[in-house]
């Protein structure tokens, strides 16, 4: 973010233009934020719909916990990764 110019050196017209420019920038940022929030809401709704369709099962239901435990507790590095 850039610093404001020395305000005492700006004319009234320059100050008004600076205000207008910053207000337009704020409007653009606000619009972009609303679009992003809308996309996030759509994605969350899709995730909820998928969870309901799957009967509420979690993706971790498909994970082999014993295999992961063996990997995480192994003292040696996997082959080829020395």
C-alpha positions in Angstrom: 0.0 0.0 0.0 1.4 3.3 -1.0 1.7 6.2 1.4 -0.4 9.3 1.0 1.3 12.3 -0.7 2.2 15.4 1.3 -1.4 16.7 1.7 -0.5 20.3 2.2 1.0 20.5 -1.3 -2.2 19.3 -3.0 -4.8 21.6 -4.4 -8.5 21.2 -3.5 -9.1 19.6 -6.9 -6.2 17.2 -6.3 -7.6 16.2 -2.9 -11.1 15.7 -4.4 -9.6 13.5 -7.2 -7.6 11.5 -4.6 -10.8 10.9 -2.6 -12.7 9.9 -5.7 -9.9 7.5 -6.7 -9.7 5.9 -3.3 -13.5 5.6 -3.1 -13.6 3.8 -6.5 -10.7 1.5 -5.4 -12.7 0.7 -2.2 -15.8 0.0 -4.2 -13.8 -2.4 -6.5 -12.3 -4.2 -3.6 -15.7 -4.5 -1.9 -17.2 -5.9 -5.1 -14.4 -8.5 -5.4 -14.8 -9.5 -1.8 -18.6 -10.1 -2.3 -17.8 -12.2 -5.3 -15.3 -14.3 -3.4 -17.7 -14.8 -0.5 -20.4 -16.0 -3.0 -18.0 -18.5 -4.4 -17.0 -19.7 -1.0 -20.7 -20.1 0.0 -21.4 -22.1 -3.2 -18.4 -24.4 -2.5 -19.5 -25.0 1.1 -23.0 -25.8 0.0 -21.6 -28.3 -2.5 -19.5 -29.9 0.2 -22.5 -30.2 2.6 -24.6 -31.7 -0.2 -21.9 -34.3 -0.9 -21.6 -35.1 2.8 -25.4 -35.6 3.1 -25.4 -37.7 0.0 -22.6 -40.0 1.4 -24.5 -40.4 4.6 -22.2 -38.1 6.5 -19.1 -40.3 6.0 -15.8 -38.5 6.2 -13.1 -38.8 3.7 -11.0 -40.3 6.5 -13.3 -43.4 6.5 -11.4 -44.6 3.5 -7.9 -44.2 5.1 -6.1 -47.3 6.3 -5.2 -46.2 9.8 -3.0 -49.2 10.5 -0.9 -48.5 7.3 -0.5 -44.9 8.3 0.5 -45.8 11.8 3.1 -48.2 10.5 4.5 -45.5 8.1 4.6 -42.8 10.8 6.2 -45.0 13.4 8.8 -46.5 11.1 12.3 -45.6 12.2 13.9 -46.0 8.7 13.3 -43.7 5.7 11.4 -45.2 2.8 13.5 -46.9 0.1 15.2 -44.5 -2.2 14.8 -41.5 0.1 18.1 -41.5 2.0 
